[in-house]
Amino acid sequence: MSFPAPFLARVEALLPPAEREPFLHWCTAPLPKSFRLTQRAAYAAPPAAWHAQQTLLPRTHLLPRPATAAEKVRLGNTLEHFSGEVYSATLSSLLDVYALGDIRGWKVLDLCAAPGSKTTLLSQMVGPEGLVVANEPSSSRLQKLASNIERLGCQNVILTQWNGAKLRQYTESEFDLVLVDAPCSSEGHGRKDSSFFSQMWSERSILTAARLQQQLIEEALLALRVGGILHYSTCTTAPEENECIVAGLLARYPGAVTVLPPHLPAGLPHAKGVTQWQGQGIPPEVSEHYTRLYPHLRSEMWDSECFGMITLQKTAPTTSRAEKQTSLHPPQLLKKQEKARIITQLYKRFGIPKEALRPYSLLQTPQGVWLTTALGAGFLRRSIVNRPGMPLLDANNHLTHSAAMALGALATAQLYPLTDAQYGRWLQGYDLLDVALPWPDSSEVLVHYRGRCVGLGRVMEGGKKLKNKLPRTLTLAQPVTYEGDS
Ligand SMILES: C[S@@+](CC[C@H](N)C(=O)[O-])C[C@H]1O[C@@H](n2cnc3c(N)ncnc32)[C@H](O)[C@@H]1O
């Protein structure tokens, strides 16, 4: 494996001699797949046939490297993945959120959110009283993020498409937590593509990333209420993108930022931050509390790429005096009676328990009815958003796929259970033909398989056909199919 000379010089400055060779070996060694069981998985352990190995993080597992192609677990094609019970993510990505401790009920901004590894875990951890505003400026990446929150049925996530470097134009002094998982020079990528260091790495990309990171961390600080938490991370080892960024923030806002110790799982192989870099001193509290993950620092229960993170607290007010862009047509919060009517309608149509919807706020836009949390409804009154919550009903008053995924497993009426033989073709997007459905044409049906809701169908041709309403982006070309006991 060849590495650029400036990279090797950096490794020499960062690591003691005995660690350099192991680091160079492991930073391009293929990263094993890891995944977490989400709150939708009612079981304590993944299917035994996956031979998954528990890690240091709660309900998070590593898949062993398969000896043969036949042994490979095609995670993205499984029923568990389709129904949002498992989410593939790197261990460092999940640690980034677990390191925050208890955040139930918090109002969170995930500033650089796509594809959503952290958004979806934040959503679970803040719970139905909390809110996650997930921001992503890139349209294509925002779509990927939307598809992941849809698959997991997240009911407390709002999507925005702001430029984080100009965040003060949209929001200020309002969040309990801002997570800045910054775009970076991405040395962590070396474990996904071993040609990364020889083909893509450059000192210039470090400096370009650092300039944007300085802006993002400062904007994040402004977006926090006093007492709020700023969590910053990158998947790279360059101190210019890690400790130096935090040192710069502390210097620009003296007295307004305190460094907090991270909540790390016992036994986590990691290093502390650098104490200086190329002549720039790093404040001792930053070096002490910066967590550095290197791929050669590993154990039976830990295997990760390059990563760095720190948790800060805003301790004094800040003001930007920036003029705010606010929404001219915010979604209308539905009145109590209208909300009750919709909840009753869904109970009567599908037997969806009324209690499942009562804690949420419902909103009306020309696209249909959306669901969000109480914190979300307050946020939407003035903010420009891309997607105000979970779509519940479309403009024609039909249940949406998101709502079916989030609530369909609780339904007791209008259910069509697929057979093992039908399941594979359903996930490929085919309609069901030659069936005998007991409902009138145009009825909506929740399609179930092995205790999960796997989408919506519409009855057609006098009950002989069930039209498949799976969004095309969610269909699977080669789903893993099942036979026998469920
Ligand atoms: C490291 S990735 C985020 C990964 C994500 N947090 C996750 O866990 O799935 C960084 C993201 O920042 C986004 N980004 C780039 N420029 C940005 C900006 N000016 N403001 C906010 N986000 C930005 C990138 O498009 C990219 O999706």
The ligand as a MOL file (V3000), in Angstrom:
LIG
                    3D

  0  0  0     0  0            999 V3000
M  V30 BEGIN CTAB
M  V30 COUNTS 27 29 0 0 0
M  V30 BEGIN ATOM
M  V30 1 C -19.8160 13.3510 7.4580 0
M  V30 2 S -21.1820 13.6430 6.4550 0 CHG=1
M  V30 3 C -22.4980 13.4530 7.5910 0
M  V30 4 C -22.8540 12.0400 7.9630 0
M  V30 5 C -24.1010 11.9520 8.7770 0
M  V30 6 N -24.0210 12.7690 9.9830 0
M  V30 7 C -24.4510 10.5320 9.1610 0
M  V30 8 O -24.1590 10.1340 10.2920 0
M  V30 9 O -25.0470 9.8150 8.3530 0 CHG=-1
M  V30 10 C -21.1420 15.3570 6.2330 0
M  V30 11 C -22.3680 15.9520 5.5530 0
M  V30 12 O -22.2490 17.3710 5.5940 0
M  V30 13 C -22.8790 17.8720 4.4410 0
M  V30 14 N -22.4360 19.2780 4.2130 0
M  V30 15 C -21.5420 19.7390 3.2980 0
M  V30 16 N -21.4910 21.0780 3.3480 0
M  V30 17 C -22.3550 21.4920 4.3090 0
M  V30 18 C -22.7800 22.7530 4.7970 0
M  V30 19 N -22.2840 23.8930 4.3180 0
M  V30 20 N -23.7270 22.7860 5.7720 0
M  V30 21 C -24.2460 21.6430 6.2760 0
M  V30 22 N -23.8850 20.4280 5.8400 0
M  V30 23 C -22.9540 20.3310 4.8720 0
M  V30 24 C -22.4320 16.9000 3.3610 0
M  V30 25 O -23.2710 16.9780 2.2180 0
M  V30 26 C -22.5140 15.5580 4.0850 0
M  V30 27 O -23.7640 14.9570 3.8750 0
M  V30 END ATOM
M  V30 BEGIN BOND
M  V30 1 1 1 2
M  V30 2 1 2 3
M  V30 3 1 2 10
M  V30 4 1 3 4
M  V30 5 1 4 5
M  V30 6 1 5 6
M  V30 7 1 5 7
M  V30 8 2 7 8
M  V30 9 1 7 9
M  V30 10 1 10 11
M  V30 11 1 11 12
M  V30 12 1 11 26
M  V30 13 1 12 13
M  V30 14 1 13 14
M  V30 15 1 13 24
M  V30 16 1 14 15
M  V30 17 1 14 23
M  V30 18 2 15 16
M  V30 19 1 16 17
M  V30 20 1 17 18
M  V30 21 2 17 23
M  V30 22 1 18 19
M  V30 23 2 18 20
M  V30 24 1 20 21
M  V30 25 2 21 22
M  V30 26 1 22 23
M  V30 27 1 24 25
M  V30 28 1 24 26
M  V30 29 1 26 27
M  V30 END BOND
M  V30 END CTAB
M  END
